[in-house]
């Protein structure tokens, strides 16, 4: 049982970091270069840590999104529209 938890933890962290590198970080950089000012762009380190933690919890879903190109594009487009909302 502990072996399974160890393997799943490695899978979850690796998937979360990969998702952050491929999806969240590029969208965050794009929003910052466009001058978007909101909670996400004002504190990028906290935003990246939060996204990575949440992605680790939903690692199986993130893995599917990473594996299917059409899901990836829709996910990235949706994330961009959410991050670029100014308040």
N, C-alpha and C positions, 0 to 999 in steps of 0.2 A: 504494500500500500504506500509506503514512504517513497519507494522508487517511482511510482506513478506520480505522486505529488511533486517530486523533484523534476521529473521530465516535463510535466505540465507547466510548472513554474518557469522552466527554461523556455518552453514554447511560448508561453504567454508574454514574457518579457521581450523575447526576440521579435515576436510579432508586433508588439506595441511600439518598440523602437523603430522597426522597419516602417510601420504605418506612419509614425511621426515624421520620419525622414522623407517619405514619398508623398505624403498628403499634407500634413499640418504645417510643417516648416516652410515649404514653398508658397503655400497660400498666405501664411503669415507675413513672409517677406514681401510678397506682392502687395498685400494690403498696406504695409508700412511704406513702401515706395510710392503708393498712390496717395499717401497723406491721410489715410483713415485713422481717426483717433477714437478709440473706445477702450474698454477694459482689457480686451485681449491684446491689442497692439501696444498699450501703455506698459504692460508688464509681461513681456514675452517669456521670461524664464518661468514664471509661475504658470503661464498658459501652457507651455510645453510640458512641464511636470504634471499638470492636471490632465492634459490630453493623454499623456503616456500612461498614467495610472488608470484612467477610465478605459483606454484601449486594451490594457492588460486584463481588465476584468472581462471585457467582451472579445477576447482574443479569437475564439473560433469564428465569430462574425467578421472580425477584421481580416482574418486569413482568407475568407471567401471573397471579401471585397478586394483584397490584394491580388487574388488569383484570377479574377474575371475582369477583363479590360472594360467591358461596358459598365459594370458596377463601379469600377474605379473612377471612370469619367463622371458618372452621375454623382458619386460621393464627393469628389473634388469640387464639382460645380456647386453642389449644395452647401458644402463647407465654405466656399468662397462667398456665396450670397449671405450666409449667416455672419461670417466674420466682418464683412464689409458694411454691415449695418451700423451707422453712427447713432449715438444717443446723446 
